[in-house]
């Protein structure tokens, strides 16, 4: 809930930004090599041998405490990894526990600040090891003996049954005194209790509870606790196509992603998170809703300049590696709809009234009233020409519709009749210009022939009822034209080695959120068995810990894109709720 560490199956932490999700990485091996920073902790191997993957790994119950176990010729050992929720700067705690026999272990810690670019000054301070570079310092605490070699800190030791050896790294501003000594055992107990208590508030008790709970925990972990901002993912530049250029930084708060995340949290009983996000939104937008950005930094920052890190070769040589995101300056009219829908849902589920939030909603519609009919970059942040995207117009309709409901409830004042007329005007415009009568389908943009999976949200947003022939025709057209051979859904057509509608070369995998949307729509039009089967195939794509990236590569049969991805876990929750309500899950 401040940053995230990614742990490989072989016990290597190869991604960690400190002290925030969007800070420069201390371990950037994920996007390069071991020269760019890592921390491996596992059974010792011969110098030339590759580290062995764990034989088993799991989260401890409904928590974010990771347990990895290795069976070796001399015994079994367990490594327990976690980040304790705390008010101070983040820590990564790693506890080695002997299970049986005696196992020789090795810790190899190579810190490289500024995404692998800067070698820190590593030195001893009493029994502690400090790594310092510029404004940052990272402190290693362990009872094991350590030694330095090749700009790496090593520790070699042996554990037997019941023996435990603790390792903790803590971030601290370099100009401050050393951080307090960690207490790993107490922190472990407190971390487990935190997650037990948090999960106990979940109101969903259906057949997909395990998948829903894991997704909720993931969304909670992606929430930056000090401000309530929610990152889309904790990584940057994990490619949407292996070897391709579709590599983006997702460590920011997209209003769209955050709004739909809050909708899922509200529907499963989590009001505190919704309240915190609403306060974050009000601070970020401030008194300037006319210049609403599609995304902000996790504390509400507006400047998110994009640059390339040319010293990093990229994940599996997928370059460039980007930090920052140039899409922050785009016009995406659908964002007004998602934000308004989230505020509306908060109101409907009993979130305490906030006068400024209601006033903000009205001010957003005043802006939208003058701009809804402009072309924009759309939900997928195309880097080609602006278009009149149908999804953007539909979500503009949603924004007006939900605000009309707010005015009708007596919460705020507004030009009710004028906005009812505006709502009808937008609806008529979409149906006239965004619908292809010959093919009986809505299209990606006005005058285009391309389809777009965002059209699946038309019935979910209430723009048209599920039994409308245009809705059914659109669902069936997307199944025909945007479905992969295993039944998952692409966002829109790409053009291979030619720039496509999004202005980019290359292709991408099936977009997992869109595939969940398809399952939702199938359930809404009565094809519940088909919906359940698709949903359960999607659940099977999760990794061994129940986590999802952004996309699924149907050729390589693997997840691709930034990981774990809020925009994949949110619709998982929503589809589970819909299928459970429909009784579609069978035995």
Residue, then its C-alpha position, 0 to 999 in steps of 0.5 A: x500500500x506504498x510500493x510493491x516488490x515482485x518475487x520470482x519463483x526462484x526467490x529473486x526480488x527483481x522489481x522494487x521502487x522505493x519509497x513509492x510505487x512511482x519512485x525509481x527502482x532499486x531492483x530493476x532486474x525485471x527490465x534488464x539483467x542482474x546488473x540492474x539490481x536484484x535480491x535472491x534468497x534461496x537454497x545455495x547452488x553451484x556457482x554455474x548452476x541456475x537458481x532453482x524455482x521453488x517447489x511450492x509457493x502460496x499466499x498465507x491464507x487471505x493475506x499478502x504474505x508469500x510462502x515459497x518452499x524448496x525441497x532439496x537433497x538435504x532438506x526442505x526450507x521455506x522463505x516468507x516474504x511480506x511488506x508490513x502495512x505501516x505509517x513509516x517508509x516501506x520495508x521488505x521483510x524476508x524470513x528463512x525458516x527451516x522445515x526439515x533436514x539442514x539446508x544451505x542458503x544464500x542471500x545475494x543483494x545487489x542494490x542499484x538506484x535510479x532504475x539500475x543506473x547508480x551504484x550506491x555507497x554500501x558501508x557498515x554502520x555497526x551491525x547494519x548495512x547501509x546503501x546510500x545514493x543521493x537522497x536515498x538510503x536503504x538499510x539491511x538488517x539481519x542476524x546472518x553474517x554478511x560480506x561484500x563481493x563484486x558490488x553485491x552483499x552476500x550472506x551464506x548460512x544453514x538452517x535446520x528444523x524450526x530455525x529462522x533467519x530474518x532479513x529486512x530492508x528499510x528505506x530512509x531519506x539519506x540525510x536522516x538518522x538511521x531508521x529504527x531497528x525492524x522487528x520481523x516476527x512482530x511485523x509478520x504477526x501484525x501483517x497477518x492480522x491486518x489482512x484478516x481484519x480487512x478481508x472480514x469486511x467483504x460482503x461477497x460469499x458466493x462460489x468464486x469467493x477465493x478469486x474475488x478475495x484475491x482480487x480485492x486484496x490486490x486492489x487494496x495493495x495497489x492503493x497508496x495508503x497515504x493519499x488514497x490514490x490507486x495505481x493501475x499497476x506497480x510496474x512500467x514497460x512490461x510489454x503488451x507484445x514480447x519484443x514490441x514497443x507497446x511498453x508503458x508506465x502504469x504506476x499512476x492513478x488513472x481516473x478511469x481505473x480508480x473509479x471502476x476499482x472503487x465501484x468494485x470495492x463499494x459493491x463488496x463492502x469497502x466504503x473507507x477506500x471509496x471515501x479516501x479515493x473521493x478525497x484524493x479526487x477532490x484534491x487532485x482536481x482542486x478548483x480546476x475541473x475544466x482542466x481535468x486530466x485523465x491521470x495524476x500522480x499518486x499524490x495528485x501530481x499533474x506533471x508526468x513527463x514521459x522519457x526512455x531509459x536507454x540503459x535498460x534493454x527491457x523485459x525479454x528485450x522489449x524496448x523502449x523502457x519508459x517512465x512517466x506517461x505522455x498520455x496524461x495530456x490527452x483528451x478522453x471524454x469517457x473519463x467524465x462518465x467513469x468519475x461521475x458513475x463512481x460518485x453516483x455509486x458512492x451516493x447510492x451505497x450510503x457514502x456520507x455526503x460531500x457537498x464539494x463532490x456533488x458540486x464538482x459533478x455538476x461543474x464537470x457536466x457544465x464543461x461536458x455540455x460544451x465539449x461532448x461533441x469533440x473528437x478525443x483519444x478515447x479509452x485506449x489512449x490512441x496516439x493517432x488522430x483524434x476520433x469521435x469514439x462511440x464509447x466516449x460519447x456513451x460515457x458522456x451520456x452516462x455522466x449527464x444521466x447520473x448527474x440528472x439523477x443527482x439533481x432529481x434526488x434534491x442533492x444539488x441544483x442544476x438546469x434539469x430540463x436543459x440537461x435532460x435535453x442534452x442527454x437525449x441529444x447525445x443518445x440520438x447522436x450515438x445511435x445515428x452516427x455510431x451504429x452500422x445498420x447493415x451489420x447491426x453493430x455499433x462501431x469504434x468511431x463515427x463513420x468507421x467499420x472497425x469494432x471495439x470491445x469497449x462497446x460491450x459496456x453499452x448495456x452495462x452502463x444502461x445506455x440501451x437495454x440488454x435485449x435491444x437488437x443493436x446490443x445483441x448484434x454488437x455482442x455477436x459482431x465482437x465475438x466474430x471479429x475480435x475473438x481469439x481462437x480460445x474465445x478471449x477478446x481483443x480491444x480492437x484490430x491492430x495492423x502488425x508492422x503498419x501503424x494501426x488505428x492507435x497510431x502504433x505498429x505491432x500487435x497485442x494480446x487479448x485484453x483481459x478486461x474486455x474478455x470479462x466484459x464479454x462474459x458480463x454481456x453474455x449473462x445479461x442477454x441470457x446466455x449464462x452457461x456460455x458466460x460462466x464457461x468463459x469466466x472460468x476459462x479466464x480464471x484459469x489464466x491467473x498465475x499460481x498466486x491468482x494474479x493477472x496481468x493486462x493481457x493474454x498472448x494467445x500465440x505464446x499462451x502466457x500473460x503479457x503487459x504490466x502486472x498485476x493489473x487493476x483493470x483486470x482484477x476489477x472486472x473479475x470481481x464484477x463478473x463474479x458478482x453478476x454470475x452469482x446473482x444470476x445463479x449461473x455457476x452450477x455445481 
